[in-house]
Amino acid sequence: MSSLTQTAPATVKCKLRLEGVTRCFKTSRGTLSALEGINLEIREGEFLCVVGPSGCGKSTLLNLMAGLDRPTAGEIWMDGRRVEAPGRDRIVIFQELGLFPWLTVLENVEFGLRMNGVGRKERRARAQHYLRLVHLSRFETSYIHQLSGGMKQRVALARSLATEPDVLLMDEPFAALDAQTRDLLHEELERIWAETRKTIIFVTHNVREAVRLGDRVVLLTFRPGRIKSEFVMTLPRPRHLEDPDLALTAREVLAQLREEITKPVEKEYNHEENH
Amino acid sequence: MKRTIRQLAFYLWLVAVWQILSELKLWPPYLFPTPQSVWESLRVGFSDQTFLTGLSVSMKRIAIGYGLSVLFGISLGFLIAASEFLQHTLGGLVLSLQSLPSLCWLPLAVLWFGLTEKAILFVVLMGSVLAVTINTEIGVKHVPKICLMAGRNLGANGIRLFRYVLLPASLPHLLAGLKQGWAFAWRSLISGEMIFVSLGLGHLLMMGRDLNDMSQVLAVMALIMAVGQLVDRLVFEQLEKRVRRTWGVASAL
């Protein structure tokens, strides 16, 4: 557990860099700007949380970093190379997971390795290793529909870790879980992060979750998403949701978030007044 | 088990009613034969090889015709699903052709291919290929986008994304299409054979009519039903069971 309390040294290199990233979508009602002028540097091994109201472009931001989507303007750099396509150094864990129902748990975890040409024996061994890491060894031969929500999350985590990416991009992965399961997965994620030293970018609308997990929390504004403020978390790890210090920090972040949440409501209200 | 017992009891009851009705002699026996005489027709038909020959000719035709329609149907379905242009053009045509009874293709087939095997295979193909195409297309459209994104994210693209994600993900609908296609193919074949006389079970059916042999007509009808049921039970029901086991009941259609 001691490794959890260590803070990353200040000299670590920059893993991901976003320069003026903007993403617009064409809709039937004109152009919708989802993200605007995002400048962000993420250090190697950092646990970065991104919070914002729904519709602020959090998922878009992750997809851009994953290379599943391209920015309208601006550039994304990873290890000094421009991100232009999906790569196995960056893996997304989607909110809806996207597990494959036609494969067993083990085959799901093996999938990425198989696509990257890892031989049968090695990929089995590696998949089993990561299933152990998320405590799912007993469910290797189960199919996805037989698992609970928390277990599915763990499969998705193991599947992403198995390809041994440098960066994990997590898109509200625990939003649909009950509080107890979420608590447990927070602990596990923190442990796995400490063991593997991955860079994690974790998107959520839950401020406490962000404060619980992140080295740094970035707050996005409501449409178009811009960086409103940044909070560096100095609370020692391991952290607990019930910790009063954590609650205090969360309140600070929440106060700023609330301004953003009320924006769309006010907009609608004014809209009605004008009619 | 319960289901099998019930089915067995039901069929026994049906035969018993039939027996009683024929005993009452409400209709002349050449119009309403007894179960025994139909059984006798079946026995004779199989022992003098006519039924076996008919069966094997029909099975060979269905194997080729259905095989072709699976091949073309699945490829066409994926192509249509992949291209918006094809969806707007060919997709609409496929839907309207679907409303055409397969026998409508027979005159055209005979003019094109003459009274050959090709003509009858063409009718079988046209009768079933559209059902396979449409269901494949639906299957592809129902593949959750998230599965494709996850696949790409994990390093699958191009042909591997198709082979390892899109194809297995559309399997439940694909299977429904294959099943429906099979039923259509079998019906098209038999009706084709009835008109386009050339061995096969459909031909045996018409022979029964020409000979005024009601027992043979009923015997061949039973045989046609039996083949349809058997393939459905042995092939499609098993495949469906497998899909249900892996996907779970809710997500498998």
Interface residues (C-beta under 8 A of the other chain):
Chain A: A66 L68 P86 R88 I91 V92 F94 E96 L97 G98 L99 F100 P101 W102 L103 F111 G112 R114 M115 N116 Y143 I144 H145 Q146 R159 T163
Chain B: P144 I146 C147 M149 A150 G151 R152 N153 L154 G155 A156 N157 R160 Y164 V165 P168 A169 L171 R245 T246 W247 G248 A250 S251
